[in-house]
Amino acid sequence: MNSYDDFKVYIDRWGLVPDGNLIVTHSSKLLPVRRNCEPAMLKIALGQEEKNGASLMIWWNGIGAARVLEHDGNAILLERASGCRSLTDMVANERDDEASRIICEVVAKVHSHRQSAAPKLVPLTSWFRALDQMASREGGALARSAEIARMLLSDPRDVVVLHGDIHHANILDFGARGWLAVDPKGLEGERGFDYANLFCNPNHSTATAPHRLARQVNVVAEAAKLERRRLFQWVVAWVGLSAAFLIEDGGEAHVKTTLQIADIAAAELDRS
């Protein structure tokens, strides 16, 4: 059975027409489709993290996130982004502040309270075990990140259902529906965590540009009503965790450049 055959049962069941090339990642398979002439995305989760994310997308019910049109087991059918705007392009065209404010608006929606009980979520502390373990082995900047992470996790504020992977490419233009989030990880923890990764994006050269991090922290702190110093701390913690994940996955060559962003945030902390 080839990869395309995996989708056939859902194509038949939900009356879908393939509308693009198959996309395969380490965690999911995706196929652009149309249902009743409307664009959609058929996604099959390959790992538990993607399954958690699918459950969260269903629970969000289209508020701040792409709407789930159908779901069954490991498969979900999502509305597909049809707009032509891009947050990455916005940053490239000197509209970085505007892009950050849009991200904050979307994050506020996905963080908002729901009446129904949330699906099973992964505590943020579980993710950060990887940083603790790697910091014990590697020391240096990872140890600094781990120390700050332990402080933040020991006294969480504003605990919410988290997206877990907020960045410019995971918030898309859905036309009349506006900007919406995709590809969540299904976490629970302090809401400030969800903003940390946006400062590492949309690319490394932008993230490490002089004064960029400090400016965007100011923009986000104001828009999201977050404490500026604590936001810098979440950046240091998140970048350390990202580096730990890289080492686990055999990406040691990229660790040094990744940690540059933590160094910038730590320097801002020292000045504050």
N, C-alpha and C positions, 0 to 999 in steps of 0.2 A: 504493500500500500504506500503510495507516495504522499507527500505532505498535503497536496491539494485534496486528496480523498478524505482527509480528516474532517473537512468542512461539509462534505456532501450531505450528511444526515441533517445538518442544520439548514443548509440551503434548501433542501426539499421541505423540511418541516415548516420553515418560516417564509417560504415563498420568495427566496432571494435570487438575485442575478449578480454574478461576479462582475466587478467594475474596476479592476486594477490588478496589479501584481501582488503575489503573496509576499508577506513580510515575516521573516523568522528572526527572533531574538533569542537570547539565552533563556528567557523566561516565558515567552509566549509566541503564538502564531497569530497573525492578523491577515485578514483578507478584506479589501474594500468591496462593498456590495451595494446594491440598490434594492429597496423594498418599496413597491408601489411608486417607482420612479424616484424615490427620495434616497439621498446618499446615506449610507450607514457603514459601520465597521464591525465585522465579525471577528471576535477575539477568543482564542482558546488558551487558557492558562496552562502552563507546563509545570509550575512550581507553586509551593504553598504561599509564597509572598504575593504572587499574582492572584491566587484564589482569594486571599484576604482582601486584596484591592478590589476585586470584583464584587465581593459582598458589601464593601463600603460604598461602591458606586451605586449599587441597588438601594442601599439605605439612604444615601443622599437624595435620591429621587429627583435628580435634575436641578437641585438648588446649588448653584455655584459650580456644578460639574456636569459633564456630558450625561444626557439622559440614557438610561438603560431601557431599550425597547423590548427585549426578550432576554431570558436567561434560562439555562438548563445545565446543571452539573458544572463542568469546567468552562462552559461557553457562555458568552454574553454578546448581545447585539447592541451596539452603541450608535447613537446619532453621530454623524461624521462632521467634523469641522468643515465648513464651506466658505468661510470668509477669506479674504485675501490679505488681511493685516497680520503682522508678525511682531511680537515683542522683541525678538532678536534684531530685526530690521530697524525697529524703533530706536533701539540703543545705538545702532550703527549710524543713525541719522540724527544724533545729538538730542535724543528725546529720552535719555536714561531716566530722568526723574519721573516722567510721565509713565514709563513702563513699570517702574517700581510701585507707583501709586495704583496702577491697574492691578498688579499682583496683590497688593494689600487688600484691595476691594474683593477680589476673588477669594483670598484666604479667609477673610472675615465671613464670607458666606458659607464656606465649607466648615468653618468652626462654629457656626451658629447652632443654637440648641434645637434639637428635634424632639418631638413628643414620644416617638417610639424608641425602644431600647436599641442601642447600637449593637452591631454584630460583634463577634469575638475579635478582640484587638490585641496587638502585641505591645506590652509595656515598653516605653522608651528605654528603661533601664536594661532590658534584655539586649537591645542593639548595642549599648555602650559597653557590654562585657567584652566585646571584641577589642575595644580600645584599651581597656584595663589590661587584658592579656598581652597585647602587643607592646604597650608602654612598659610593662614589667620586663619584657625581653629587650626592647630597643632603647628605652630611656630617651634622653634629649627632649626634643620638641613634643614628642608623643606623651612623655611623662607630664609635661606642662599642660597639654590638652586634657589628659586624663584627670589631673588634679582639679582643673576648673570644671570639668564635666561632673565629677563627684560632688562638688559643692552645689552645682545647679540642681542635680538630681536629688540631692538630700533635702532640698527645700523647694519643691515645685510650686509654681504660681499659675493660676488660670489653666488648670488641667482640662484639656479638650480632646476630642477625636481629631487626630492629626492626619494630614495627607501623607507626609513622610518624604516627599521628593519634589518640593516646590522649586521650579526654576522656569526660565523663559520659554523653554520648549515644551513644557507640560501645561501651559496655559495658552489655549488656542482660540482663534476667532471663529465663533459659530454664527456669524452673520447676525440675523435679527435677534438671536438669543444672547448675543454679546460674548464676552470673554468667559471661558469655562475651563475648569481643571480636568485633566485626564491622568491616568496611570498612578493612582495612589498606592501606598504600601500597607495601610491599615494599622496605624500605630495609635497609642494614647500617651499623652504627656503634656508638658508645659507648652502653651501655644507659641512662645517665642522660638522654640526649636524650628518650627515650620518656615521661618523667615531666613534662617542662617544660610541655606544653600543658594539663595538668590544672589548673595554677594560674591559667590564664586562663579557666577555666570553673567552673560551668555558665553564667554570664552575667557581663557586665562589672561590674555593680554589686556582685555578690558578690566578684569577683576583686579589686576595688579597695577593698573595705571595710577600714577601719583595722585593722591587725594581722593580717588574715586570711592574707596571703601568708606572713608569718613563721611563723605557727602551723602552717599546712599543710606548709610546708617541713620543720619539725621533725617532724611526724607522718610524712611520707613518707620523710625521711632515716632515721628509726628503723625503719620498716616494711620499707623496701627495702634497708637497709644501704648507704646512700649518704652521701658526704661533704656536709655541709650547705652549705659555701661553694661547692662545685662545682655543687651543685644550683641555687643562686641564679645562678651564671654561665650555666648552661644556660637558665634562664628569660630572662635578658637576651638571649642569643643567639637563642633561639627567637622571642621577640617581635619582634626586629629582622627576622628572616627572614619572619615573618608580615606585617609591615608592608611589606617589599619585595614580597611576593607581591600584597598589596593594591594597591600602586602599579602593578605590572605589569598588573593586571586592571582598572585604572581606578577603584579605590576610594579615592582620595586623601582623600576626606572623612572616612574612618574611621581614618586613620593616626594622627592626634594622640591619639585616645582609646585606640587599641591600645597606643601607646608608653607610656601612663601606667603600665602594668604593668611595663614594663622600668625605668621610673624608680623604682618602688617597690623592685624587686629590686636595682637599682644602689645605692640608698640603704642597703639592708641589707648589701650587700657592703662599703660604706664603713664601716659600723659594726662589721663583724666583724674 
